[in-house]
Amino acid sequence: MADRDLSVFPARLLALATLLTLMVVLWMGANSIYIHYFLTHTIARDQQLAEMADAILYMDSVNVQAGRGISITGDEEFDRRYLDATEAELDAEMAALPDKDLQAAAHAMDDAADRLVELDKRYRALIEEGKASEAAEILSGREYRKFTQAHLDGRQKVAEKIRQASHENLLNLENNIYAALAAVTSVVIIICIAWYFALGSIRRWRVELEKAHRAAETANAAKSDFLANMSHEIRTPMNGVLGMAGLLLDTELRTEQRGWVEIIKKSGENLLEVINDILDFSKIEAGMLALEPVEFDLVTLIMEITDLLLLRSQEQTIELLVELSPDLPRRVVGDPVRVRQLIMNLAGNAIKFTSKGYVLIRVGWKPEAEGKLRLFFEVEDTGIGIPADKIDYIFNKFSQAEESTTRKFGGTGLGLSICRRLTEMMQGSIGVRSTLGKGSVFHFDILVDAGRQVEAESHKIPPCDLRGLKMLLVDYSEPNWKIVWNYANAWGMRCDMAKDAAQAMIMLEEKARIGEPYDFTMIDYRTEGTGGMQLSEWIRSSSLPLDATMFIITAHNYIVTSSRLEEWGFSGFFVKPFYPDQLKAAFQLLWDARQRHRKLPLVTRHMISNMLHDKSGFGLPQVDMFFGARALVVEDMKVNVMLITRILQKHGCEVFHAENGQVAVEKLREERYDIVFMDCQMPVMDGFEATLRIRGEEAAQERHTVIVALTADAMTGDREKCLNVGMDDYLNKPLRQEQITDILHKWLRHKARMVPDDPETRVTGA
């Protein structure tokens, strides 16, 4: 017999025991009703027999007395009718008796009584006739004695039969009760046995389930350790490859060499993207991917995403656009890392599959109950589209719309599956609408909490009222028309559209002739017809009072100096995508300067961003901004030491090295450092134990050194583990120069230095 799987709940056995119990309960109920009926019937039968005995004896007595001429009521005729009726009823009852012997005994007694009555009548008749001797012979005769004895024997036999019938009834009742009790006892024993086996199976099932649970936990722990080790072993060499490639690009290289290094860096980034997808999918499958909700700026997050994607879109010569709901809440509470991952994945795919046209990221929202918001995201593209028969399963793992052997675009087929799981974790959904050859719209929604909405104010942006101002947008991109028109309409501006330079010239002339010239003219660099630069030249040389503040916009990577743009008459320059708060601030700044007849340098997105954050609009941090800061790098991998050291030295830091945690503890006892970059996995003493010892010694000295964790692990809880032992921040390998710069700026802000910006700086990506 095959072994039963004890890890499966014994539902059948439990159901059988329950069914047997239910059947027994029903049977006992029916049996109780039967016993009650039998008992009632037996009692009624005994009562009937007793009444019948009394009636027989009474009839016998009455008959005898009647035969002797004695009246019971004084009316012999009434007595006779009453006796006849009673005798008829008694005969009917006796005929219904199942005991034939009792019936025969009763009839024999009745016959004897009748004969005695007849003899008594003859006796009385002879007495009345005066024949006393003959009458005495009747009473003393053999016949009279015979019937008298027969009558007495019949009465005794009837009484005995009645007692015997009553006894048999009681005996039957007793036997039935004993039989019922025996049956109930047997069934109860069977039920107890059934429940014993059922409960025993349940106990064994629970034991096996606990064993299986412990085995699953052990397996998950092993899987977690494997993923952590795998992550560490892969990311550590990737850190060296990408980091060194980045440093190499900062050196003097020939054009051919720079191309080779850029290929190495790009290939490494692609490999890292594949590795991240695999690790994320593995974490999701193992149930180890957890959300980390924090409050973050949604608009800033989208700006950071588009900054990362901008170069890729420019390489594809397509437009990257963003449309935000005018009243979109800036601060929300959610997991910004996973939101970034969702948008990056969908927008990255859109750029990859789009060779002309645009990619548009659209964000909306609606309020929900209890301070929650539902955010709606759409990523629209004009790419190759998805076949209708592939749409249903592109969100499945390892599935792609393009699965031919001659693949053009590559990828693991995990990105959309990860997106689906992430949206489900954030109580949302994801879907797609697509037309083959025309493009796709991927959309998803997530649930977040509302953050603390702080009104963004800057003393450097004049609070000008833009209502009623007129603007002409000259752009071949219809999606950009809608975006700018929505923003302008929300600010109360009047916005007209022109798709090429010829149409723009006609509209500018018409407005100038009626005395309502445009206040702003936004011109796309690639305006069809004469081009954006030629259109600006026509505007400046026109004899009509066009008098519009010109703003140039572009989605592509053109290297033009700010001085050259100013020579062409442009007051502002923005690279798409632009954002409503920045665009509005640029209009306010330019309009205020125009009203005050002030000359401003070329207004760029970078300048506006700094002014909105109350920074200098005309300065940039210099490269060696942290000159003199002492940094200790605790790392056992020489390649990583070289990489981090070089990056820190580029920022003016004085760098020291410790090969493990024990050396780091000793160095911190002897000297002070402004910041420590601590690797988590090292021989002799790891970063966690080293940090605990450092914090313990610092507590007695009342000082605190900034410690930043460096780890190649990417598992759930790694960040919390680092922070719990006393580390101040966390960096995940492979490291990028921007990450270290941000860490230095965050923790060593007091040592940062600023220098004026070069007015001839390139405006590309400004």
C-alpha positions in Angstrom: 0.0 0.0 0.0 1.3 3.4 -0.9 2.1 5.7 2.0 -0.5 8.3 2.6 0.6 11.9 2.3 0.2 13.1 5.9 0.9 16.7 4.9 -2.7 16.7 3.4 -5.5 17.5 5.8 -7.5 14.2 6.5 -10.7 15.7 5.3 -12.3 12.4 4.2 -11.7 10.7 7.6 -13.0 13.8 9.4 -16.0 13.9 7.1 -16.7 10.2 7.7 -16.6 10.6 11.4 -18.8 13.6 11.3 -21.3 11.8 9.0 -21.4 8.8 11.3 -22.0 11.1 14.3 -24.8 12.8 12.5 -26.3 9.5 11.5 -26.1 8.2 15.1 -27.7 11.4 16.4 -30.6 10.9 13.9 -30.8 7.2 14.8 -30.9 7.9 18.5 -33.6 10.4 18.0 -35.7 8.0 16.0 -35.0 5.2 18.5 -36.1 7.5 21.4 -39.3 8.2 19.6 -39.8 4.4 19.0 -39.1 3.6 22.7 -41.5 6.3 23.8 -44.2 4.9 21.5 -43.6 1.3 22.7 -43.6 2.3 26.3 -46.8 4.3 25.9 -48.4 1.4 24.0 -47.4 -1.1 26.7 -48.8 1.0 29.5 -52.0 1.5 27.5 -52.1 -2.3 26.9 -51.7 -3.1 30.6 -54.4 -0.6 31.4 -56.7 -2.2 28.8 -56.1 -5.7 30.2 -56.8 -4.5 33.7 -60.0 -2.8 32.7 -61.0 -6.0 30.7 -60.4 -8.1 33.8 -62.5 -5.8 35.9 -65.2 -5.9 33.3 -65.2 -9.7 33.0 -65.3 -10.1 36.8 -68.0 -7.5 37.0 -70.1 -9.1 34.3 -69.7 -12.4 35.9 -70.8 -11.1 39.3 -73.8 -9.3 37.8 -74.8 -12.3 35.8 -74.7 -14.5 38.9 -76.7 -11.9 40.9 -79.2 -11.5 38.1 -79.6 -15.2 37.9 -80.4 -15.2 41.6 -82.9 -12.5 41.1 -80.9 -9.7 42.7 -81.1 -6.3 40.8 -78.1 -4.0 41.0 -80.1 -0.8 40.2 -83.5 -2.0 41.3 -84.7 -2.0 37.6 -84.2 -5.5 36.2 -85.0 -4.4 32.6 -82.4 -1.6 32.7 -79.9 -4.0 34.3 -80.5 -6.5 31.5 -80.0 -3.9 28.7 -76.9 -2.5 30.4 -75.4 -6.0 30.8 -76.2 -6.9 27.1 -74.4 -3.7 25.9 -71.4 -4.2 28.2 -71.2 -7.8 27.1 -71.2 -6.8 23.5 -68.4 -4.3 24.0 -66.4 -6.8 26.0 -66.9 -9.4 23.3 -65.6 -7.0 20.7 -62.5 -6.2 22.9 -61.8 -9.8 23.5 -62.2 -10.6 19.8 -59.4 -8.1 19.2 -57.0 -9.8 21.6 -54.1 -11.6 20.0 -54.1 -14.3 22.8 -56.6 -17.0 21.7 -56.2 -18.9 25.0 -57.4 -15.9 26.9 -60.3 -15.5 24.5 -61.2 -19.2 25.0 -60.9 -19.0 28.8 -63.1 -15.9 28.9 -65.7 -17.6 26.7 -65.6 -20.8 28.8 -66.1 -18.8 32.0 -68.9 -16.9 30.3 -70.6 -20.1 29.2 -70.3 -21.6 32.7 -71.8 -18.4 34.1 -74.7 -18.6 31.7 -75.5 -22.2 32.7 -75.3 -21.2 36.3 -77.8 -18.4 35.7 -80.2 -20.8 34.0 -79.9 -23.2 36.9 -80.5 -20.4 39.3 -83.6 -19.4 37.4 -84.9 -22.9 37.5 -84.1 -23.0 41.2 -86.1 -19.8 41.8 -89.0 -21.1 39.7 -89.3 -24.3 41.7 -89.1 -22.4 45.0 -91.9 -20.2 43.8 -93.9 -23.3 42.8 -93.3 -24.7 46.3 -91.1 -27.5 45.1 -88.4 -27.0 47.6 -87.1 -30.5 47.4 -86.7 -30.4 43.7 -85.1 -26.9 44.0 -82.6 -28.3 46.6 -81.7 -31.0 44.2 -80.7 -28.5 41.6 -78.3 -26.7 44.0 -76.9 -29.9 45.2 -76.9 -31.6 41.8 -73.9 -32.7 39.9 -74.6 -30.3 37.0 -74.7 -27.3 39.3 -71.4 -28.2 40.9 -69.9 -28.9 37.6 -70.7 -25.4 36.2 -69.8 -23.8 39.5 -66.4 -25.4 39.4 -66.0 -24.6 35.6 -66.9 -21.0 36.4 -64.3 -20.7 39.2 -61.7 -22.4 37.0 -62.5 -20.0 34.1 -62.2 -17.0 36.4 -58.8 -18.2 37.7 -57.6 -19.0 34.2 -58.7 -15.6 32.9 -56.9 -13.8 35.7 -53.8 -15.9 35.1 -53.9 -15.2 31.4 -54.3 -11.5 32.0 -51.4 -11.5 34.5 -49.3 -13.5 32.0 -50.1 -11.0 29.1 -49.2 -8.1 31.3 -46.0 -9.7 32.3 -45.1 -10.5 28.7 -45.8 -6.9 27.7 -43.5 -5.7 30.5 -40.9 -8.3 29.5 -41.1 -7.1 25.8 -40.6 -3.5 27.0 -37.6 -4.5 29.1 -36.1 -6.4 26.2 -36.6 -3.6 23.8 -35.1 -1.1 26.2 -32.1 -3.4 26.7 -31.7 -3.8 23.0 -31.9 -0.1 22.4 -29.3 0.5 25.1 -27.0 -2.1 23.6 -27.4 -0.6 20.2 -26.7 2.9 21.5 -23.7 1.6 23.4 -22.3 -0.1 20.3 -22.8 2.9 18.1 -21.2 5.2 20.6 -18.3 2.9 20.8 -18.0 2.9 17.0 -18.3 6.7 16.9 -15.6 7.0 19.6 -13.3 4.7 17.5 -14.0 6.8 14.4 -13.2 10.0 16.2 -10.2 8.5 17.8 -8.8 7.7 14.3 -9.9 11.1 12.9 -8.4 13.1 15.7 -5.3 10.9 15.6 -5.0 11.7 11.9 -5.5 15.4 12.5 -2.7 15.3 15.2 -0.4 13.5 12.8 -1.4 16.0 10.1 -0.5 18.9 12.4 2.8 17.4 13.3 3.6 16.8 9.6 2.4 20.3 8.7 4.7 21.8 11.4 7.6 19.7 10.0 6.7 20.9 6.4 6.5 24.5 7.7 9.9 24.2 9.3 11.3 22.6 6.2 9.8 25.4 4.1 11.3 28.0 6.4 14.7 26.3 6.2 14.4 26.1 2.4 13.4 29.8 2.2 16.3 30.7 4.5 18.6 28.7 2.2 17.1 30.4 -0.8 17.5 33.8 0.8 21.2 33.0 1.6 21.7 31.8 -1.9 20.2 34.9 -3.4 22.2 37.2 -1.0 25.4 35.4 -1.9 24.5 35.4 -5.6 23.7 39.1 -5.4 27.0 39.8 -3.6 29.1 37.7 -5.9 27.6 39.2 -9.1 27.4 42.8 -8.0 30.9 43.0 -6.6 32.7 42.5 -9.9 30.1 44.6 -11.7 30.9 47.4 -9.3 34.6 47.2 -10.5 33.7 47.0 -14.2 31.2 49.9 -14.2 33.1 52.0 -11.8 36.4 51.7 -13.5 34.7 52.3 -16.9 33.2 55.5 -15.5 36.6 56.7 -14.2 38.2 55.8 -17.5 35.7 58.0 -19.3 36.8 60.9 -17.1 40.4 60.7 -18.5 41.9 61.9 -21.7 41.0 59.2 -24.4 41.1 59.1 -28.1 37.8 59.0 -29.8 38.2 55.4 -30.7 39.1 54.5 -27.1 36.3 56.4 -25.7 33.9 54.5 -27.9 35.2 51.2 -26.7 34.9 52.2 -23.0 31.4 53.5 -23.6 30.5 50.1 -25.1 32.0 48.4 -22.0 30.0 50.7 -19.7 26.8 50.3 -21.7 27.1 46.5 -21.9 27.8 46.4 -18.2 24.7 48.4 -17.4 22.6 46.1 -19.7 24.0 43.1 -17.9 23.2 44.7 -14.5 19.7 45.4 -15.6 19.2 41.7 -16.5 20.7 40.6 -13.2 18.4 43.0 -11.3 15.4 41.6 -13.1 16.4 38.0 -12.2 17.1 38.9 -8.6 13.8 40.8 -8.2 11.8 38.0 -9.8 13.6 35.5 -7.5 12.8 37.6 -4.5 9.1 37.9 -5.5 8.9 34.1 -6.1 10.5 33.5 -2.7 8.2 36.0 -1.0 11.1 38.1 0.2 10.3 41.3 -1.7 8.7 43.8 0.7 7.6 47.4 0.2 9.2 50.1 2.2 6.8 53.0 2.3 8.2 56.5 3.0 7.1 60.0 2.1 8.5 61.2 -1.2 8.1 63.9 -3.8 6.3 62.3 -6.7 7.1 65.1 -9.2 10.8 65.0 -8.3 10.8 61.2 -8.7 9.4 61.5 -12.2 11.9 64.2 -13.0 14.8 62.0 -11.9 13.4 59.1 -14.0 13.1 61.3 -17.2 16.6 62.6 -16.6 17.9 59.0 -16.7 15.9 58.2 -19.7 16.6 61.4 -21.7 19.8 60.3 -23.2 18.3 57.0 -24.4 15.4 58.8 -26.0 17.8 61.3 -27.7 19.8 58.4 -29.1 16.5 57.1 -30.6 15.8 60.6 -31.9 12.3 60.5 -30.3 10.6 62.9 -27.9 10.3 62.1 -24.2 7.2 63.9 -22.9 5.6 64.2 -19.5 2.0 65.2 -18.7 1.1 65.8 -15.1 -2.4 66.5 -13.7 -2.4 70.2 -12.8 -3.5 69.5 -9.3 -1.3 66.4 -8.8 -0.3 66.1 -5.1 3.5 66.3 -4.9 4.1 64.5 -1.6 2.8 60.9 -1.1 3.6 58.0 1.1 4.7 54.8 -0.8 7.7 52.9 -1.9 9.6 55.3 -4.3 12.1 52.6 -5.3 9.3 50.4 -6.6 7.4 53.2 -8.2 10.6 54.2 -10.0 11.1 50.6 -11.1 7.6 50.4 -12.5 7.9 53.7 -14.5 11.5 53.0 -15.6 10.6 49.5 -16.8 7.6 50.6 -18.9 9.1 53.8 -20.2 12.4 52.0 -20.9 10.5 49.4 -22.9 8.6 52.1 -24.7 11.8 53.9 -25.8 13.4 50.6 -26.8 10.5 49.7 -29.1 10.0 53.2 -30.6 12.1 54.4 -33.5 10.2 57.5 -34.3 7.6 59.7 -32.7 7.4 60.1 -28.9 7.1 58.4 -25.5 4.7 60.1 -23.2 4.5 59.5 -19.4 1.1 60.7 -18.1 0.2 60.9 -14.3 -3.2 61.5 -12.8 -4.9 60.8 -9.5 -8.1 60.6 -7.5 -8.8 60.7 -3.8 -10.0 57.6 -1.9 -11.2 57.0 1.6 -9.2 57.5 4.8 -6.5 59.8 3.5 -5.5 57.5 0.6 -4.9 58.4 -3.0 -5.0 56.3 -6.2 -2.3 57.3 -8.7 -2.8 56.5 -12.3 0.1 56.2 -14.7 0.2 55.8 -18.5 3.2 55.3 -20.7 2.2 55.9 -24.3 4.4 55.4 -27.3 4.3 55.4 -31.1 6.4 52.2 -31.4 5.9 48.9 -33.1 2.8 47.9 -31.1 1.8 44.4 -29.8 -0.1 41.8 -31.8 -3.6 41.2 -30.5 -2.9 37.5 -29.8 0.1 38.4 -27.6 -1.5 40.9 -25.3 -3.1 38.4 -23.0 0.2 36.8 -21.8 2.9 39.5 -22.1 2.6 40.0 -18.3 3.4 36.3 -17.7 6.9 35.5 -16.6 9.5 34.7 -19.3 7.0 35.9 -22.0 7.6 38.5 -24.7 5.7 39.8 -27.6 8.8 39.2 -29.8 9.9 35.6 -29.5 11.4 34.8 -32.9 14.9 33.4 -33.2 16.0 36.6 -35.0 15.3 38.8 -32.0 16.0 42.5 -32.4 15.3 44.0 -29.0 16.5 41.5 -26.4 15.4 41.3 -22.8 14.6 38.5 -20.2 10.8 38.6 -20.4 10.7 39.3 -16.7 10.2 43.0 -16.6 6.4 43.1 -17.2 5.9 40.1 -14.9 7.7 42.0 -12.1 5.6 45.1 -12.9 2.4 43.1 -12.5 3.5 41.6 -9.2 4.6 45.1 -7.9 1.3 46.7 -8.8 -0.6 43.9 -7.1 1.6 44.4 -4.0 0.6 48.1 -4.1 -3.1 47.2 -4.4 -3.3 48.2 -8.0 -3.5 46.7 -11.5 -1.7 46.9 -14.8 -2.9 46.6 -18.4 -2.2 47.6 -22.0 -3.9 48.9 -25.1 -2.1 48.5 -28.3 -2.4 48.6 -32.1 0.1 46.8 -34.1 2.3 49.2 -36.1 0.9 52.3 -34.3 2.0 52.0 -30.7 0.9 51.0 -27.2 -0.4 52.5 -24.0 0.7 50.7 -20.8 -1.3 51.8 -17.8 -1.2 51.0 -14.1 -2.6 52.3 -10.9 -1.3 52.0 -7.3 -2.7 53.0 -3.9 -0.7 55.4 -1.7 -1.2 57.5 1.4 -1.4 61.2 1.2 1.7 63.0 2.4 2.1 66.4 4.0 1.3 68.8 1.2 3.6 71.8 1.6 3.0 74.8 -0.7 6.2 75.3 -2.7 7.3 78.9 -2.3 10.5 80.6 -3.5 11.5 84.1 -2.7 13.6 84.2 -6.0 10.6 83.6 -8.3 8.4 86.7 -8.6 4.7 85.9 -8.0 3.5 87.3 -11.3 -0.1 86.8 -12.4 -0.1 85.0 -15.8 -3.8 85.2 -16.4 -4.7 86.8 -19.7 -1.2 86.6 -21.2 -1.1 85.2 -24.7 1.3 82.5 -25.9 2.0 81.0 -29.3 3.4 77.4 -29.3 5.2 76.5 -32.5 5.7 72.7 -32.4 5.2 69.8 -34.8 4.4 67.5 -31.9 0.6 67.3 -31.3 1.0 65.6 -27.9 3.1 68.5 -26.8 0.4 70.9 -27.9 -2.1 69.3 -25.5 0.4 69.3 -22.6 1.3 72.9 -22.9 -2.3 74.0 -23.6 -3.4 72.2 -20.4 -0.7 73.9 -18.3 -1.4 77.3 -19.8 -5.1 76.9 -19.4 -4.6 76.0 -15.7 -2.6 79.3 -15.2 -5.2 81.4 -17.1 -3.1 82.0 -20.1 -4.4 82.0 -23.7 -2.4 79.5 -25.9 -2.5 79.2 -29.6 -0.8 76.4 -31.7 1.1 76.4 -34.9 2.5 73.2 -36.4 5.2 74.9 -38.7 7.0 78.2 -39.2 4.8 79.3 -42.1 1.6 79.0 -40.0 3.4 80.7 -37.0 4.4 83.7 -39.2 0.8 84.2 -40.3 -0.6 84.0 -36.8 2.1 86.4 -35.4 1.4 89.0 -38.2 -2.4 88.7 -37.6 -2.1 89.4 -33.9 0.3 92.2 -34.4 -2.0 94.0 -37.0 -5.0 93.9 -34.6 -2.8 95.2 -31.7 -2.8 92.0 -29.7 0.7 90.6 -30.1 1.7 87.5 -28.3 3.5 87.9 -25.0 5.4 84.6 -25.4 6.5 82.5 -28.3 7.6 79.0 -27.6 9.5 77.6 -30.7 10.6 74.0 -31.1 14.2 73.8 -32.4 13.1 71.4 -35.2 10.2 73.5 -36.4 9.1 72.3 -39.8 9.7 74.8 -42.6 12.4 77.3 -42.1 13.4 75.9 -38.7 13.3 77.4 -35.2 16.4 79.6 -35.6 15.3 81.0 -38.9 11.8 81.8 -37.4 13.5 83.7 -34.6 15.5 85.7 -37.1 12.3 86.5 -39.0 10.6 87.6 -35.8 13.5 89.9 -34.8 13.8 91.4 -38.3 10.0 91.9 -38.8 8.8 95.5 -39.2 5.7 94.6 -37.2 5.7 95.1 -33.5 5.7 91.4 -32.7 7.5 92.1 -29.4 7.2 88.5 -28.0 9.5 86.9 -25.4 11.0 83.9 -27.3 11.5 80.6 -25.7 13.2 77.7 -27.5 12.4 74.1 -26.7 13.8 70.8 -27.9 13.7 67.1 -27.3 17.1 66.4 -28.9 20.7 66.7 -28.0 22.0 69.9 -29.7 25.2 71.5 -28.5 24.5 75.2 -28.5 26.0 77.8 -26.2 23.9 80.1 -24.1 25.5 83.2 -25.7 24.6 81.9 -29.2 21.0 81.4 -28.2 20.9 84.9 -26.7 22.3 86.3 -30.0 19.3 84.7 -31.8 17.0 86.5 -29.4 15.9 83.7 -27.1 15.3 84.4 -23.5 14.7 80.9 -22.3 15.8 77.4 -23.2 14.1 74.1 -22.0 14.8 70.5 -23.0 11.7 68.3 -23.1 10.1 67.0 -21.0 9.4 70.1 -19.0 7.3 70.3 -15.8 4.4 72.6 -14.9 6.0 74.3 -11.9 9.3 74.9 -13.7 7.6 76.2 -16.9 5.3 78.5 -14.9 8.3 79.8 -12.9 10.2 80.5 -16.1 7.2 82.5 -17.5 6.9 84.4 -14.2 10.6 85.2 -14.1 10.7 86.4 -17.8 7.5 88.4 -17.5 8.7 90.1 -14.4 12.0 91.0 -16.0 10.2 92.3 -19.1 7.9 94.5 -16.9 10.9 95.9 -15.0 13.0 96.2 -18.2 15.7 93.9 -16.8 18.1 91.8 -18.7 18.4 88.2 -17.5 20.8 85.5 -18.6 19.3 82.7 -20.6 16.7 81.0 -18.4 17.1 77.2 -18.2 15.5 74.4 -16.4 18.6 74.1 -14.2 18.5 77.7 -13.2 14.7 77.5 -12.4 15.2 74.3 -10.4 17.9 76.0 -8.3 15.8 79.1 -7.7 12.7 77.0 -6.8 14.8 75.4 -4.1 16.2 78.7 -3.0 19.6 78.0 -4.4 21.7 80.3 -6.5 20.5 80.2 -10.1 23.9 81.0 -11.4 26.2 78.6 -9.5 27.2 75.0 -9.6 29.1 72.9 -7.1 32.7 72.5 -8.1 34.1 69.0 -8.5 36.4 69.1 -5.5 33.7 70.6 -3.2 34.7 68.5 -0.2 38.4 69.5 0.0 40.0 68.4 3.2 37.3 65.9 4.3 38.8 62.7 5.8 37.2 59.5 4.5 38.0 56.0 5.7 37.2 53.2 3.2 36.8 49.8 4.8 36.8 47.3 2.0 38.7 44.0 1.3 38.4 44.1 -2.5 41.2 46.0 -4.1 39.3 46.9 -7.2 36.5 48.5 -5.1 39.1 50.3 -2.9 40.7 51.8 -6.1 37.3 52.8 -7.4 35.9 54.5 -4.2 39.3 56.1 -3.5 39.5 57.7 -6.9 35.9 59.0 -6.7 36.5 60.5 -3.2 39.8 62.0 -4.3 38.0 63.6 -7.3 35.8 65.3 -4.7 38.8 66.6 -2.7 38.6 64.1 0.1 41.7 62.7 1.9 41.2 58.9 1.7 42.4 56.2 4.1 42.0 52.5 3.8 41.3 49.6 6.2 41.2 46.0 4.8 38.6 44.7 7.4 36.4 45.7 10.3 39.0 45.0 13.0 41.6 47.4 11.3 38.8 50.0 11.0 38.0 49.8 14.7 41.7 50.3 15.6 42.0 53.2 13.2 39.0 55.0 14.6 40.5 54.6 18.1 43.6 56.4 17.0 42.2 59.1 14.6 39.0 60.8 13.7 37.4 60.7 10.3 34.5 62.7 8.8 32.9 59.8 7.1 33.5 56.0 6.9 32.4 53.8 3.9 32.0 50.4 5.5 31.7 47.2 3.4 29.4 44.7 5.1 31.0 41.4 4.1 34.7 41.1 4.9 37.0 38.5 6.4 38.3 38.7 10.1 35.5 41.1 11.1 32.5 42.1 9.0 31.0 45.6 8.8 28.1 44.9 11.1 30.3 43.8 14.1 32.8 46.6 13.4 30.0 49.2 13.5 28.6 47.8 16.7 32.0 48.1 18.3 32.6 51.5 17.0 29.3 52.8 18.3 29.9 51.2 21.6 33.3 53.0 22.0 31.9 56.3 20.7 29.0 56.2 23.2 31.5 56.5 26.0 33.3 59.4 24.2 30.1 61.2 23.2 31.0 61.5 19.6 29.5 60.1 16.3 31.2 59.3 13.0 29.1 59.0 9.9 29.2 55.4 8.7 27.8 54.5 5.3 27.2 50.8 4.5 28.5 49.4 1.2 26.9 46.1 0.3 26.4 44.0 -2.8 23.3 42.4 -1.3 19.9 43.4 -2.6 17.6 41.4 -0.4 14.6 42.5 1.7 15.7 43.8 5.1 19.4 44.6 4.2 18.9 48.3 4.7 17.1 47.8 8.0 19.9 45.5 9.1 22.5 48.1 8.4 20.6 50.9 10.1 19.8 48.7 13.1 23.5 48.1 13.9 24.1 51.9 13.9 25.1 52.7 10.3 23.8 56.1 9.1 23.2 55.4 5.4 23.3 52.6 2.8 24.7 52.3 -0.7 24.1 49.2 -2.9 26.8 48.1 -5.3 27.6 48.6 -8.1 28.4 52.1 -7.0 28.0 55.2 -9.2 29.8 58.5 -8.9 26.5 60.3 -8.4 25.6 58.1 -5.4 28.8 58.9 -3.6 28.4 62.6 -4.5 24.9 62.6 -3.1 26.2 60.9 0.1 29.0 63.4 0.6 26.6 66.3 0.0 24.1 64.8 2.4 26.4 64.2 5.3 29.3 66.7 4.7 27.2 69.6 3.5 29.1 72.0 5.9 32.3 71.3 3.9 30.9 71.9 0.4 32.2 74.9 -1.6 30.5 76.7 -4.6 31.9 78.6 -7.6 30.3 80.7 -10.2 28.9 79.0 -13.3 30.5 79.6 -16.7 28.1 81.6 -18.8 29.2 79.7 -21.9 28.2 76.4 -20.4 26.5 74.0 -22.8 22.8 74.1 -22.4 22.3 70.5 -23.5 19.9 68.8 -21.0 19.5 72.1 -19.0 
